[in-house]
Amino acid sequence: MTRINIDQLTEAELIDLNRSVVERLKFLQHMRAHSAMMRFSIGQRVVFDAPGQPQVTGVLVKYNKKTVSVVTDEGVQWNVSPGLLRHAEPKDITPGAGNVVKLK
C-alpha cells in the first residue's frame, strides 16, 4: 500500500485529498448496502429487530437508495437498512379447519 506523507501537502492538496477520501468511502458504503440488498428479493418475507419493539416480520416491497421498504403483516411500512434484515420463514396461509367448506 502506498503511503502519503501529508506533512508535505499544501492546504489545497489536503482539501483535494480529503474530498477524494470522502468520495471513496461513500462509494464503498453504497456498494456494501447494494450487496446486502441483493441478498433479498422483492416479495420475500424478512425479519428484523426494531429498537424497543418485538421482532418485526414483513414483506420486502421496495429497494431504496440506502434502505429497503418492508410492510409488516399489520400494514405498517418500515424503511430498514438491508444489513439489519434476515430471511424469515414463509407465512403459513393454509386455511384453518373453521374455514373449510365440504363440497358434495
N, C-alpha and C positions, 0 to 999 in steps of 0.2 A: 504494500500500500504506500502510495506517495504521501509524504508528509509536507505540509506547508508551514513555513516559518512566518507566522502572522506578525511578528515583531517588525519585519521589514516592509510591510504593506502600508500604503498611504490610506488615508481615511476613505477616499473614493473607492479604492480597491477592496477595502474591508466591507464597505456597503455593498459592492457588487458581489463579493463572495457570500455575504450574508443572504442576499436575495437568491443566489443560486442554491445555497443550502436549504433555505426555506422551501423553494420550489421543489427540490428533490425530495424532501421529507413529505410534502403534500402528495406528491406523485406516489411514493411508496405506501402512504396511508390509504390512498384511493385504490391502489392495486390490491392491498390486503383486504379492504372492505369488499371489493368486487369479487375476489376469490372466495370470500366467506359467503357472499350472496349466491354464488353459482353452485354451492352445495345443496341449495334448496330450489324447488320449482314452484311456480305459481300454482295454487290449488292444493299444495301439500300441507298436511297438519303439522304444526310446530308447537313447541312449548318453550317458555322462558320464565325466569324468576323476576318478578317486579318488586321493587323495594317496598317493604311493609305490607305486602299482599301475598296471598297464597299463589302457588304456581299458576301461570296463565297459559291456557291452551287455546289455539285458534287455527285459522287457515291463512296462509300467506296469500295476499291478494295483489301486491304491487311491489316492484322494485323502485326505490327512490334513489337519489344521488348517493347518499351515505347510509341510508336506512332501508328497511323493508316495512311495508304496512301489513299488519296482521289484524284480522277481525275475529274476535272471540265468539264462542258459542252463544253468548248473551248479546252479541251485536255491537260490542264496544270495539272501536278501532284504536290500535296502538302503532306508533312508529318506533321500531326497535332496531338497534344496532345488530347486524347479522351475526356478529361474533357471540351474541348472547343466546342465539337460538339453538335448539336441539330438535331432532326429529321426534315426533310424537306418534304414539300408536294410532292406527286408523280408528275412527269413531264407529262404534257398532250401531248401524242403522236398521238392524233387523227388528221388525215389529214385535212387540210383546204379545203374550198369549191373549190379552184382552182385546187386541186389535185384529185378531184373526177371524175371518168370516168363512164358514163352511160353505162350499159350493156343492150343489146337487148334481 
